[in-house]
Each structure stands twice: as C-alpha cells, then as structure tokens.
Amino acid sequence: MMQLFVKHHVKMMGFITRTATSARLEQHHRQKSREDCCGGDLKEALHILKNSQNQPGIWVEPTKYGRILQSCASVDALEEGQQVHANIIKYGFEEDMFVSNNIANMYAKCKQIDDARQVFDKMLERDVVSWTAMIGGYVQNGNGDEALKLYFQMKQEGVMPNQFTFATVMRACGVQEVIDQGKILHTQITKSGFESNVVLCSNLIDMYIRCGSLEDARQVFDKMPDRDVVTWTAMIGCYNQDTDNKEALNLFSRMQEGGIQPNEFTLSSVLRACTGIQALQYGQQVHAIAIESGLEWNVVVRSVLVDMYTKCGSVLDASKIFDVSPKIDVVLWTTMIAGYVQTGHGEEGLKLFRKMRQGMDPNLITFASVLRACCSLTSLERGVQMHAHIIKIGIEIDISIGNLLVDMYAKCACLKDAICSFNGMPRKDVVSWTSMIAGFVQHEQLEEAVQLFHEMLWIGIMPNVVTLTSLLRALANLGALKVGKQVHAHLIRTEFEMSIALENALVDMYAKCGNLEYANILFGKMLEKDVITWTIMILGNSQNGHGEEALKLFTQMQQVGLMPDKFSFATVLSVCASLALLQASKQLHSYIIKAGFELDVSVGNALLDMYAKCGSLEDATAVFDKMLERNVVTWNAMIAGLAHYGYSNEALGLFQQMQEIGTKPDHITFIGVLYSCSHVGLVDQGYRYFESMYCYHGIIQSLDHYVCMVDLLGRAGNLDQANDLINAMPFQPNALVYKTLLSACRIHGNIELGKHVAECIIKLESEDTASYVLLSNIYAEAGRWDYVAAVRKMMKDRGVTKKPGHSWIEVRNKMHVFVAGDRSHPQTDQIYAKVQCLTMQMKELGYVPNANSVSHDLDQEQKEHILCHHSEKLAIAFGLINTPSGTTIRIFKNLRVCDDCHTATKFLSKIVQRQIVVRDANRFHLFKEGLCSCADYW
C-alpha cells in the first residue's frame, strides 16, 4: 500500500515514475535546456525571436532555434514548438542537423512520435544524437520494440553509440523485459570501454531488475569500482522489491560504512525493508539517520516512516510524526488513516478522515482505507456516506474501490447493495468475484455462491487461493459437505497449486462437516503443518465428540516443536470444558500464564467459560475480575455462568453493569438474560427483556430466544401461554421448543397437553428418545402405568432406545464413570457401604425417598432400593471416600438430575459439610449447608 502512495505522490510532483538513475539524467538535460534558453523563460525567448525576425538585416542563429525547441520539449509546449518549427521551415533552417535533432526531440517529448519520425526520416544527415533522440522518443512513448529496431538499424548504418545511446537502449530492454537483448547490449558496453561508467552501470542494474534477473544486477553492482548514492539506492530497492529485506538492510549498512550519504529515495527503500520484516528497532535507527541528515521533513520520507511505524505495531509513534508534520499532503493523510485502519483503530481513522476533508481533497486510495474502516466496524451508515461522497465529487470508481464497496455492503448485512455494486462494475477481477461469493456465503445464500463460482469459471476467471480458501471456510461453517467435495474435486482436476492455507481450509471443511475420517487422511498427507493446521484438527476432533483425541493432538503439536498460540489455547480450553477436566484445565492455565497469553481477551474468555463449565464458578469469577479488557463475549460468558448456577439476580445485575459501561449486548447476551429470568420465575421482567431486544437494541428475536420464553412461561406454570407463544412464532417450531414445553408439562403434571406436544415432537423427530421418556415419566408420575407400557411398546416397535444415565467424577486426573446400580468399580463394596451409611443419616434428618422419581410399576421398597443406587449418589460416595475432607465434590451427569437425587444431595451437603457441585444436562446445582443454588426452582 505504501508503495502505491509514494508512486502517486511522485506523479503529483511532476515526475515520471522510473528509476532514480533515469530520472537524474533527464533532470540534468532539462535543467541545462532551461538555462540555455534565454534564462529559462520560454515566452521571453519566443518574443525575442519574433522581434528579431521582424527587423530587417537581423539574422537568427540556428543554435537559438535549437535551444528554444529544447525549452519547448522540457515543458511539453507542443503548440509553441510547432510555431518555432514553422519559422524554421520559413527561413530554411530545416536541413541544419542540430536544429532537426531538436525538432524531432521536441515532438517525441510532446508525445507526437509519428511527427518526430517524419522529421527524422527526412534528415539528409544523422549523427549519434539524432539516432539517440529518436530511440529515446520511442522509449518515452512506451514503444520499446521500435526503439530496439531503430538501434540495430543505427548499428547497421555504421553509427557508433555513445553512453547516452546505451543508456536509452537499456531502458528499452527494461521496458520490453528482453534480457537476451540486454545482455548483448551489456557486452557492447564492455567492448566500448564504458563498463566503469557509473551512470551506465546504474542503468544496467535497472535493466536487469526490470527483466527479473537479480543475480545479474548484483554482479554488475559488485564489479563497479565506484558507486554513488543512486547506484546503492537502486540495488537496495531491487532487494526490497524481491522481498529479500534482510539483504536490503545489509547493503544499507555497507553503504553507510563506505561514507555514502543516503537521499530520500534510499531512506524510503530502507524503511520499506524494515516494514517487510517488522524490524521496528532498525526502523527507529533509520529514523534517527533521517533526522541527522535533515530528510525527516521530506514528505515522502515522512509518509514511509508513518507506514513503517503503523505496520510494525507502533501506531503511537506514527501519530507523533504525523502530528508535528509542517506540511501534510494527501499521501501523508492517507498513510496515517490507513495505519489506523490496519491496526484495528477504525474509529480513529474515520475521525482523521473528517479532519482531512476540512482542507484537503481525498483521493481514491484515501477512500479505499476509509471503506475498509467502515467494513471493519460494520458501519453501514458511514459506508453509504462514503459511497455517496465518492459519487458526488466525481471520482471515477476504479476496480479496487468497486471491490471494497461489494465487501463493505456484504459485511454490513446489506447484500442487495453489494449485488448492485458488483453488477454495476464495468470491469471485474478475481477479487471482485471473491468478494461477492464471500458475501453470498456470509448471508447463507449457498446456492447463489456456488452458481457465481461456476459463472466465474465459465467466463475464464480462475479463482485464487483467497477465493477458494474463503469459499471452503464458509462451506465448513454451513456444513455443506457436498459442495465442499465439489470444490475439492475442482482443485484436483485443475491441478491447482496447493498452499498450506488452502490445505488447512480443506481439512477444516471436512472436519466441520462431520467427515473427520477424510480430514485425518488429508492431515496425514500434509508435508507441512503449522499451528493453524493442528488447531483445526484439535477443534475438529472436539466437535465430533473425540475430546481425548483432541488433547492427544495438542500434546503431539508441542512434541514436534510448535508452540501453541492464543487460538490453540482457546480451542484446547473448550475441549477441557466439554470433558469437564478441571485438574487438566488448571495445569493448562499455568502453561498459559508462562506463555504470556493470560491477558489476551480471547484466552481469558475461554478460561472463564472453561472454569464455569467445569463446576468452579469461583475460579471463573476470579478470571473475570482480573481481565483488563472485556468484550461482549466476556460479559456473555459470565452472565451465562451465573445463570446456570442459579445466581440469576447476580446475572441480571451484571447485564445492567455491562450496559452502563457502554458494552452493547448481542443476541447471545439475551439468551443468558432470559435463561436467568426463567430460573427464578421473573415472567414479567423476562417479557420486558424479550420485547426490548428489537425495540431498544435492534436485535431480531431468534428461535433460541423463543425457546427461553417458552421455558420461562412453562416453569412458571403458564403452559397455555407457552403453547400460544409457540403457535404465534414467526417461524416453524422445531423439536427443541416443543421439548421445552413437554418438560414443563412433566413438572406440572399436564397429561393432555404433554401428550399433544409429544406427538408434535415425534412428527419432527420420530427417533428422538427424550420425548418418549418425558411422556412416559408424565404418565408414571400420574400413576397411569398402562400408558407408560404403551409408550415403551411404541419405542420398542420403532427401534428407539433410552440413553442410559451415567455420572462421572474426576479424581487425581482420572475419570470415574458410574451408572445406576453399577457394581463394576474396584471400590464397589466401599461405595455401597458409604451410600447405605449416608442414607441412614439422611433419614434421621427427615429425608424421605421420592418414589415418583422411579418410572416403573414397583412397590415402595423396590423403588427406594433403586433410588439409593442412582449414578449420582454412587459418584458422590466415591468422591467422599477418595478426596480430603473439605474438598468440593464435582459431579457431572449426562441427563437431568432426578427430584430424589436433588433432595438427597441437599441433605448430603449438610451431613458431610462439603460443597457439592452437580452439572446435569440443563444446568449447575451448587449444594451447600443443605441448600441448592437453584432455590428448588429448576
């Protein structure tokens, strides 16, 4: 980006973009012409010439015509040059070779190459200057091929080239990128004795650079006996363009050792090299050199300095340079705005743009940076304003701006305008198509994205790595395996050159689409794997239910010498959370602190979420309190954590605090808020939050929010209202919302509505176990055993099996899993003895087993025996036996904890004087001193 700024700036100053050597030679010739031409005043020279011609007996020397023509050429004064040419013809000086050379040169410099060639062809006599001028004219007008033909014609006619001819022809070789011709010319220069000429050597270096031969350029450079600043700068710039920034800096150090003072072009190239390898300290040293040499105030150097500091992560230093700049041109303004945007300070970039407009007109590159800022901030309103402003001031929208408009509208949730911008582009490149495809995918219009991808291929535009990577990642998020396979087949069929980014995207797509087997195959075939590759596989295994394998991969990644990054840590923490591995998570937390990632907001969020899901709300709260930076994800995690433990009032208080400090809630925030209301029966307050989502926050309620509202009404006993809400939803109900209502029907014993809701669920998901079990439990609690038998027969006929309940506990980094009536554990005798002892103690305190929790038609004694050996009671007994007194017991269960176990655990917490945390399929229960955090409203 910075190179574009500098080139644009150079054009604005009136220079033609070329190497420093060529520019220096041309500047020398122009300055001499101006000095020779009557003190440099063209109008005065023409006036004197006219007066001389009007006075009889006054003869004008041909050399004066030549010098006036040189002046016309230097300032592109075609009309005046034509007038002089007419006078020359009138007075018979056209045959003078000096005059004719300058006529041809004037026409060439004024871009009238055909007129120049006519003058050249009519010359009766030509010298090396004639030929050189005409060759130079073709080069200047971009016709290097004709220039080379003329050079070889000159050689055939026996005219020997001079150093200026060689310099001009070398430019032609560079323009045409004909290295073979360039090497022939190099040989001729050597034979002519010019191989030590500094200017010609610089031109040779430039020619080899243009032809892509860094090696030949370096050989010329190394053989030069003397080198000036232009030569050093050309060579440094060569390595800079070849992205060998370290060698560029090495050459600069050698240049300084040789006592050569850098100019503004040298420092610009060196600073760009610093930017390329993020060498901030070296860049600061170059800045010091700029200050010492007085070049710090050069506007080009300042622009490159600002660019270097921002891209090296020191936007504060960049802003200091900008703020003290006495003269700020459009390039410097744009560089600073771009710096803010690139470093994630989009708002600052937009503020600076508004300040710029008070006295400076932005250019297309400025608008490009501003549109990127709008895009990163998803600020549609300001993006539309920028679009309107571009149109208003009449700037032609080029392809890069068009691409940014497509991207901005798509990312700001305005797909219709993105399509309009795309369709309105007169020319489109691969970036245009990529942006529009990404827009369709982002808005989940998958068929349109695929159709556009095929259309892109049909018209002959080949996708690049970015196109394919973006498409694959989007398909991964949508779970579109079929389309993903089609894209993969296209890569194989076209023998597309694979990169690690593209391979990562393929592995990610297969893993997220559930085809972990093929993801593993691709992963195994990859010759090169980076941290992203391993993180993708860790996440893929976790999402596909292979948490233990995910942890093994994390260990293997470190064994091959790759250090985890913040994304790796966040991913592994989520794995630990899903497996409820508290001890392993704490060890990982220590590792994160040592690695220096504890203060990263994404890692902090993952730690908070992990501790909450592993049953340690105290540690989650400690992480939250220590976080120096919090985003909406942080607040969401803490609100949800408190809500799931039953601390609903605290969760709602945190929601209020979040808004007071200016953090805008999102749709996930309100899931936590509504969940909090549902678990303490705040029906009216829940309704207010639900309605405020769209009215005050502009958030459209989703199905998840309706599920929360159905849960809120159902738990409070308002079953008919909950059912009415389902029927009034703006979209089709799914099985989850019906299951939520069915659970409420079980709690309140509503058989008729429960039967109706269960039928709705079975129509949607006939093989779902939960609906059958809930309906069976409703009948069992009502004593309708004939209906219980009917439901179980229906399950058997349809091949539906009840998922067995099991509980587990982690002790000394090992998981111990129990099922009801389990006698497979090595400590079974101790566990059962402990359960019997605890049951007796509970009964002494008033515990009465809840027989309704057994959904079988058995007598009371049989039911009590079954209740006594439920999986969570066995896990608690094992925990009490194998952990020190006072230690918190943490139990995890795959199903909802039954009423009897909930009551029993309250008694147990009082008897053993320990905190007992139980995480079931729905929430956390924190038992302490005979009470539960849910306040029995669950």
NORGIWO-V641271 format. One record per pair of residues at least 6 apart in sequence whose ideal C-beta (glycine too) atoms are under 6 Angstrom apart, sorted by the first residue. I is the first residue (numbers start at 1). GAP is how many residues later the second one is. Records with the same first field share a line. If there is no record, write none. Layout:
I=GAP  GAP
This chain:
1=337
2=305
5=298  326  329  330
6=294
7=10
9=322
10=7
19=187  215
20=210  213  245
21=181  182  185  209
24=206
30=44
33=37  38  41
34=6  40
36=31
37=8  30  31  34
38=6  7
42=29
45=23
52=6  8
62=31  34  37
65=23  34
66=32  33  36
68=16
69=15  33  37
70=32
72=8  9  34
73=32  33  36
76=34
78=32
81=25
85=18
88=6  11
93=6
97=28
100=23
101=28  29  32
103=16
104=12  15  16  29  30
105=28
107=8  9
108=8  29
113=24  28
116=21
120=14
128=31  34
131=23  28
132=32  33  36
135=12  15  16  33
136=32
138=8  9
139=8  29  32  33
144=28  31  32
145=31
147=25
148=24
151=18
163=31  34  37
166=23  34
167=36
169=16
170=33  37
173=8  9  34
174=33  36
177=34
179=32  34
182=25  29
189=11
194=6
196=29
198=28  30
201=19  23
202=28  29  32
204=16
205=12  15  16  29
206=28
208=8  9
209=8  29
214=28
217=21
221=14
229=31  34
232=23  28
233=32  33
235=16
236=12  15  16  33
237=32
239=8  9
240=8  29  32  33
245=28  31  32
248=25
249=24
252=18
264=31  34  36  37
267=23  28  34
268=32  36
270=16
271=15  33  37
274=8  9  34
275=33  36
278=34
280=32
283=25
287=18
290=6  11
295=6
299=30
302=23  30
303=28  29  32
305=16
306=12  15  16  29  30  33
307=28
309=8  9
310=8  29  33
315=24  28
318=21
322=14
330=30  33
333=23  27
334=31  32
337=12  15  16  32
338=31
340=8  9
341=8  28  31  32
346=27  30  31
349=24
350=23
353=17
364=37
367=23
368=36
370=16
371=15  33  37
374=8  9  34
375=32  33  36
378=34
380=32  34
383=25  29
399=28  30
402=23
403=28  29  32
405=16
406=12  15  16  29  30
407=28
409=8  9
410=8  29  32
415=24  28
418=21
422=14
430=31  34
433=23  28
434=32  33
437=12  15  16  34
438=32
440=8  9
441=8  33
446=32  34
450=33
465=34  37
468=34
469=32  33  36
472=33  37
473=32
475=8  9  34
476=32  33  36
479=34
481=32
484=25
500=28  30
503=23
504=28  29  32
506=16
507=12  15  16  29
508=28
510=8  9
511=8  29
516=24  28
519=21
523=14
531=31  34  37
534=23
535=32  33  36
537=16
538=12  15  16  33
539=32
541=8  9
542=8  33
547=28  31  32
550=25
554=18
566=31  34  36  37
569=23  28  34
570=32  33  36
573=33  37
576=8  9  34
577=32  33  36
580=34  312
582=32
583=230
585=25  29
592=6
597=6
601=28  30
604=23
605=28  29  32
607=16
608=12  15  16  29
609=28
611=8  9
612=8  29
615=275  302  304
617=28
620=21
624=14
632=31  34
635=23  28
636=32  33
638=16
639=12  15  16  33
640=32
642=8  9
643=8  29  32  33
644=279  280
645=279  281  288
646=287  288
648=28  31  32
651=25
652=24
655=18
667=32
670=23
671=33
673=16
674=12  34
675=33
677=8  9  35
678=33  34  37
681=35
683=33
686=26
690=19
693=6  8
694=6
706=23
707=29  30  33
709=16
710=12  15  27  30  31
711=29
713=8  9
714=8  27  30
717=31
719=31  34
722=19
726=7  11
735=26  29  30
738=19  22  23
739=31
741=16
742=12  15  16  32
745=8  9
746=28  31  32
751=27  31
754=24
758=13  17
761=10
762=9
767=33
769=31  33  34
772=19  23  28
773=29
775=16
776=12  15  79
777=78
779=8  9
780=8  75
781=71
785=72
804=15
805=66  90
806=11  13  65  88
807=11  64  65  68  84  86
808=7  9  84
809=7  66  70  82
811=71
816=62
818=53  56  57
819=52
820=50  51
821=48
822=52
830=51
831=43  46  47
834=43  47
835=38  42
839=29
841=70
842=65
845=62
847=60
849=15  18  51
850=49  50
851=9  12
853=45  46  47
854=9  12
867=33
870=31
872=19  21  29
875=16
876=13
879=10
880=32
888=27
889=25  27
890=27
891=27
892=27
893=27
895=26
896=24  25  26
897=21  23
905=11  22
906=21  24  26
909=7  18  19
910=19  20
915=13
916=11
917=9
918=7
925=7  9
926=7
